[in-house]
Amino acid sequence: MQLQLGTVPTVVVSSAEAAREVMKTHDEDCCTRPVSPGMKRLSYGLNNVGFAPYGPYWSMMRKFLLVELFGVRHVKAAWHARQYQVDKLTSTLSGLAGEPVALKEHIFRLADGLIGMLGFGDMYNSDKFPHHKNLEHVLEEATHAQASFSAEDYFPNIIGRLVDQITGLAARRERIFKKLDTFFEIIIEQHLDPQRVKPQNGDLVDRLISLWKDNSGTLSITRDHVKGIIFGTFIGGSDTASVTILWAMAELMRKPRLLKKAQDEIRSVVGGNERVQPDDLVKLGYLKMVVKETLRLHPPATMLLPREAMRDIQIGGYDVPTKTRIYVNAWAIGRDPTSWPDDPEEFKPERFEMSEIDFKGAHFELTPFGAGRRICPALSMSTATVEFTLANLLYCFDWALPKGGVVSMEEEGKLIPLLKTPLVLVPTPY
């Protein structure tokens, strides 16, 4: 579908074949990002991997993150943080046994705590960093600002800027930026403190500061680059896992047979142990199908982050000129009857039982994390968080709706598709 949004020519791709053309055939031709003035401000001049234009900086920083945050060396630290946060969550829910619990608050807190520990170390959960609760609120504001309509995105001139000023979006964005900047300054100063005891291998901010202070390498960054990367790590990392866990729980609560099937598998594998362990996940085939089916119906973002054509290309036989903005509609592709002929609107994890389709970028029927050069670098970490958290929630508790309660599957209709009506459940320890 081709649109003219303001002065910006725009294409929306809603089929697996067209997505293949964008993210594989023409990946190199359209792997940059359009410049969003609002996101440019919040990300300190597009200084993070998610929003940076295609080029040497993006390429080097992506490699840096893949090694220094998501690399093999840090897998153990990631599992330590994941287990700490999941233990904290199950302990909290045990204290609320028999009471109605709004899951969103608890799941988002877990994801935020996990990203915080990976980025800033154990101090994120200590009294040395008492600011994290306020940071959660500011990051939520930043996410809403990112998803809000900005006239300047489509009228990149004085008209767009004027409209954003009149609507108050520009002022709200600036307030959010100043709050974020205050937090990031605190984080950097704490890491620069010579009296601070560093973790054994340092955390992400330690490694970014080392890169910033060392100008001898091929990648030279500034203080603002450090802040932009911290922003990108938080804004991209916490929502993906949280949204998927919440939708999976909502779908399972609507279908008790599937809920029981998932719990039976987990409890059979785990046996009498207190918690699901990381090594158990490889044996949980049905749980993995539940996660795939959740990502098919409820991708973390309805539209993948936009790409921009860097040269004239063709998609589906249609000409797409340079500077065209390209959106991949992951939500529509996941429900396309051409790719999913068996009741595409129904939640059926079993559809993956004899299927090799996965969400790691090779199968364009299922691309919740994108594909090609712009595939989400945190894909593996996010998936592990979803599987591990969901497995422990289903193992440690039996779940019921409050008296008279129902599960509404209506979406909020935003960029990040949350449940419009909060999911409220009653946990009973197993």
C-alpha positions in Angstrom: 0.0 0.0 0.0 1.4 3.4 -1.1 0.5 6.6 0.8 1.5 10.2 0.8 1.8 11.2 4.4 2.3 15.0 4.4 5.4 15.5 2.2 6.7 12.0 2.8 6.0 9.2 0.3 5.3 6.1 2.4 4.9 2.4 1.6 3.2 -0.1 4.0 4.2 -3.7 3.4 1.6 -6.3 4.7 2.6 -9.6 3.2 5.4 -12.1 3.8 6.6 -11.9 0.1 6.7 -8.1 0.1 8.5 -8.2 3.5 11.1 -10.6 2.0 11.7 -8.1 -0.8 12.2 -5.3 1.7 14.3 -7.1 4.3 16.2 -9.5 2.1 16.2 -8.8 -1.6 16.6 -5.0 -1.1 17.9 -5.1 2.4 21.1 -3.1 1.5 19.0 -0.6 -0.5 16.6 0.3 2.3 18.3 -0.4 5.6 18.7 3.2 6.8 16.2 5.0 9.1 14.3 8.1 8.3 15.2 11.0 10.5 12.5 11.7 13.1 13.1 15.1 14.7 11.5 14.0 18.0 13.4 10.7 18.2 16.6 12.6 17.2 16.2 14.8 20.3 15.4 11.9 22.7 18.3 9.7 21.4 20.9 12.5 21.5 21.2 13.0 17.8 20.2 9.4 16.7 23.2 8.0 18.7 21.8 4.5 19.3 21.6 1.4 17.2 17.8 1.4 16.8 17.4 4.9 15.2 20.9 5.6 13.8 21.1 5.9 10.1 22.9 3.2 8.2 26.7 3.8 8.1 30.0 3.2 9.8 28.8 4.4 13.3 25.7 2.2 13.2 27.8 -0.8 12.0 30.5 -0.4 14.6 28.1 0.2 17.5 25.9 -2.7 16.6 29.0 -5.0 16.7 30.0 -3.4 20.0 26.5 -4.2 21.5 26.4 -7.7 20.1 29.7 -8.4 21.9 29.5 -6.2 25.0 25.8 -6.7 26.0 24.5 -9.7 24.1 27.7 -11.6 23.5 28.7 -15.0 24.8 30.9 -13.5 27.5 27.9 -11.9 29.2 25.5 -14.8 29.0 26.2 -15.8 32.6 25.6 -12.3 33.8 22.4 -12.1 31.9 21.1 -15.3 33.5 22.1 -14.1 36.9 20.1 -10.9 36.4 17.2 -12.9 34.9 17.0 -15.4 37.8 17.3 -12.5 40.3 14.4 -10.6 38.8 12.2 -13.7 38.3 12.8 -14.8 41.9 11.8 -11.3 43.0 8.7 -11.5 40.9 7.6 -14.9 42.2 8.3 -13.9 45.8 6.1 -10.8 45.3 3.3 -12.8 43.7 3.4 -15.4 46.5 2.8 -12.6 49.0 -0.3 -11.7 47.0 -1.6 -15.2 46.8 -5.4 -15.4 46.5 -5.7 -11.7 45.7 -6.5 -10.1 42.3 -3.2 -8.9 40.8 -2.8 -6.5 37.8 0.1 -8.3 36.1 1.3 -5.4 33.9 2.9 -3.5 36.7 4.8 -6.5 37.9 5.9 -7.7 34.5 7.2 -4.3 33.4 9.0 -3.9 36.6 10.8 -7.3 36.0 11.9 -6.3 32.5 13.0 -2.8 33.7 15.0 -4.4 36.5 16.6 -6.9 34.1 17.8 -4.2 31.6 18.9 -2.0 34.5 21.1 -4.8 36.0 22.6 -5.6 32.6 23.2 -1.9 31.8 24.2 -0.5 35.2 25.1 -3.5 37.3 23.7 -4.7 40.7 23.6 -1.1 42.0 20.4 -0.6 39.9 18.5 -2.5 42.5 20.3 -1.0 45.5 19.9 2.1 47.7 22.8 3.5 45.6 20.4 4.1 42.8 17.1 5.1 44.4 16.0 6.8 41.2 14.9 3.7 39.3 11.2 4.0 40.2 11.1 7.5 38.7 13.1 6.4 35.8 10.5 3.7 35.0 7.9 6.5 34.8 10.0 8.7 32.6 10.8 5.9 30.2 7.1 5.1 29.9 6.5 8.8 29.0 9.3 8.5 26.4 7.7 5.4 24.9 4.4 7.3 24.6 6.1 10.3 23.1 7.8 8.0 20.6 4.5 6.5 19.6 2.7 9.9 19.4 1.9 11.5 16.1 4.4 14.2 15.3 3.6 16.6 12.5 7.3 17.3 12.0 7.8 13.7 10.9 5.6 14.2 7.9 6.1 17.9 7.3 9.8 18.3 8.0 9.7 22.1 7.8 8.4 25.1 9.7 4.8 23.9 9.3 5.5 20.7 11.1 7.5 22.4 13.9 4.7 24.9 14.4 2.0 22.2 14.6 4.0 20.3 17.2 4.5 23.5 19.2 0.8 24.3 19.1 -0.2 20.8 20.2 2.3 20.8 23.0 4.1 17.8 21.8 7.4 19.7 21.3 7.3 21.0 24.9 6.4 17.6 26.3 9.2 16.0 24.5 11.7 18.6 25.8 10.5 18.0 29.4 11.0 14.2 28.9 14.4 14.8 27.5 15.5 16.9 30.4 14.3 14.3 32.9 16.1 11.5 31.0 19.3 13.6 30.8 19.2 14.1 34.6 19.1 10.3 35.2 21.7 9.6 32.6 24.1 12.1 34.2 23.6 10.5 37.6 24.4 7.1 36.0 27.5 8.3 34.3 28.8 10.2 37.3 28.3 7.2 39.5 30.3 5.1 37.1 33.1 7.7 36.9 33.4 7.8 40.7 36.9 6.4 41.5 35.7 5.1 44.8 33.1 2.9 43.1 33.7 -0.9 43.3 33.3 -2.2 39.8 31.8 -5.6 39.0 34.3 -8.2 37.7 33.8 -7.5 34.0 32.2 -4.1 34.4 28.7 -3.4 33.1 27.5 -1.8 29.8 28.1 1.7 31.0 31.6 0.9 32.2 32.4 -0.5 28.8 30.9 2.5 27.0 32.9 4.9 29.2 36.1 3.0 28.4 35.3 3.4 24.7 34.6 7.1 25.2 37.8 7.7 27.1 39.9 5.7 24.7 40.3 7.6 21.4 42.8 5.2 19.9 40.2 2.8 18.5 38.3 2.9 15.2 35.1 3.9 17.0 35.2 7.3 18.7 32.2 8.3 20.9 31.2 11.2 23.2 29.3 11.6 26.5 26.1 12.1 24.4 26.8 8.8 22.6 26.9 7.0 25.9 23.5 8.6 26.9 21.9 7.8 23.5 23.0 4.2 23.8 21.6 3.9 27.3 18.3 5.4 26.1 18.1 2.9 23.2 18.9 0.0 25.5 16.1 0.8 27.9 13.5 2.0 25.4 13.9 -1.1 23.1 14.6 -3.7 25.7 11.9 -3.5 28.4 8.7 -3.3 26.3 9.4 -6.3 24.0 9.6 -9.0 26.6 6.8 -7.5 28.9 4.2 -7.1 26.1 4.8 -10.7 24.9 4.5 -12.2 28.4 1.3 -10.3 29.1 -0.3 -11.4 25.8 0.8 -15.0 26.3 -0.9 -15.1 29.7 -4.0 -13.4 28.4 -4.3 -16.0 25.5 -3.7 -18.9 27.8 -6.3 -17.7 30.3 -8.9 -17.7 27.5 -8.1 -21.3 26.7 -7.8 -23.4 29.9 -7.0 -26.5 27.9 -3.9 -24.9 26.5 -3.0 -23.4 29.9 -3.1 -26.9 31.4 -1.1 -28.4 28.6 1.7 -25.8 29.0 1.7 -26.2 32.8 1.7 -30.0 32.6 4.7 -30.0 30.3 6.7 -27.5 32.5 5.8 -29.4 35.8 6.8 -32.7 34.2 10.2 -31.4 33.1 11.0 -29.5 36.3 9.8 -32.2 38.7 10.0 -31.2 42.3 12.5 -28.3 42.0 11.6 -25.0 43.4 12.0 -23.1 40.1 12.4 -23.6 36.4 16.1 -23.5 35.6 17.7 -22.1 32.4 18.7 -25.7 31.3 15.0 -26.7 31.5 14.0 -24.4 28.7 15.4 -26.5 25.9 13.0 -29.3 26.9 9.9 -27.1 26.9 8.8 -27.6 23.3 5.2 -26.6 23.8 6.1 -23.5 25.7 8.2 -22.4 22.8 5.2 -22.9 20.5 3.1 -20.7 22.8 5.7 -18.0 22.5 5.8 -18.2 18.7 2.1 -18.1 18.5 1.9 -15.1 20.8 4.5 -13.3 18.7 2.5 -14.1 15.5 -0.7 -12.7 16.8 0.7 -10.0 19.1 4.1 -8.7 17.8 5.7 -6.3 20.3 5.3 -3.5 17.7 2.4 -3.4 15.2 4.7 -1.8 12.7 8.5 -2.5 12.6 10.6 0.6 12.9 10.5 2.4 9.5 13.2 2.0 6.9 14.0 4.5 4.2 14.9 3.7 0.6 18.4 4.9 -0.2 18.0 4.3 -3.9 15.1 3.5 -6.4 13.9 0.0 -5.9 10.8 -2.1 -6.8 8.6 -3.9 -4.3 5.9 -6.3 -5.7 6.5 -4.9 -9.2 5.8 -1.3 -8.1 8.4 1.5 -8.2 9.6 2.8 -4.8 11.7 5.9 -5.3 14.6 7.1 -3.1 13.6 8.6 0.2 10.4 6.6 0.5 9.6 5.6 4.0 8.9 1.9 4.3 6.8 0.3 7.1 6.6 -3.5 7.6 3.2 -4.3 9.2 4.2 -7.3 11.4 0.7 -7.5 12.8 -1.0 -7.9 9.4 1.6 -10.4 8.2 1.1 -12.5 11.2 -2.6 -12.8 10.4 -2.4 -13.1 6.6 -4.5 -16.1 5.5 -2.0 -16.6 2.6 0.7 -17.5 5.1 -1.5 -18.8 7.8 -4.5 -20.7 6.2 -5.5 -22.5 9.4 -7.7 -20.1 11.4 -5.2 -17.2 11.3 -7.1 -15.2 14.0 -7.1 -18.1 16.4 -4.5 -18.8 19.1 -3.2 -22.3 18.1 0.3 -23.0 19.3 0.0 -26.5 17.8 0.3 -25.0 14.3 4.1 -24.9 14.9 4.3 -28.5 15.9 5.4 -29.8 12.4 6.6 -26.4 11.2 10.2 -25.0 10.9 8.9 -21.4 10.9 10.8 -19.3 13.5 11.1 -15.6 14.3 14.9 -15.2 13.9 14.8 -13.5 10.5 14.7 -16.3 8.0 10.9 -16.8 7.7 9.1 -13.7 6.6 5.7 -15.0 7.7 6.9 -14.3 11.2 9.1 -11.2 11.7 8.2 -9.6 15.0 11.9 -8.6 15.5 12.5 -7.6 11.9 15.1 -9.3 9.6 18.2 -8.5 7.6 20.7 -5.9 8.7 18.1 -4.2 11.0 17.0 -7.3 12.9 16.7 -6.6 16.6 20.1 -7.3 18.2 18.4 -8.2 21.5 16.3 -10.9 19.9 18.0 -13.8 21.8 18.1 -12.0 25.1 14.4 -11.0 24.9 13.3 -14.4 23.9 15.1 -16.0 26.8 13.5 -13.6 29.2 10.0 -14.3 27.8 10.5 -18.1 28.0 12.1 -18.1 31.4 9.6 -15.7 33.0 6.6 -17.4 31.5 7.8 -20.8 32.4 8.2 -19.8 36.1 4.9 -18.0 36.2 3.2 -21.2 34.9 5.2 -23.5 37.1 5.0 -21.7 40.4 1.3 -20.7 40.3 -2.1 -21.8 39.3 -4.0 -18.9 37.8 -7.7 -18.0 37.9 -9.8 -15.0 36.9 -11.3 -12.9 39.8 -14.9 -13.6 40.5 -16.9 -12.3 37.5 -13.7 -11.4 35.7 -13.2 -11.8 31.9 -10.2 -11.4 29.6 -10.6 -8.6 27.1 -8.3 -8.9 24.1 -9.0 -5.4 22.9 -5.8 -3.6 22.1 -4.9 0.0 23.0 -4.3 0.8 19.4 -0.8 2.3 19.9 2.6 1.5 18.4 3.2 -0.9 21.2 0.0 -3.0 21.4 -0.9 -3.4 25.0 -4.1 -4.8 26.4 -6.6 -1.9 26.7 -8.2 -3.5 29.8 -5.5 -4.5 32.3 -5.1 -8.3 32.8 -6.1 -9.0 36.4 -5.5 -12.6 37.7 -5.5 -14.4 41.0 -2.3 -16.5 41.6 -2.3 -19.5 43.9 1.2 -21.0 44.7 1.6 -24.5 43.2 
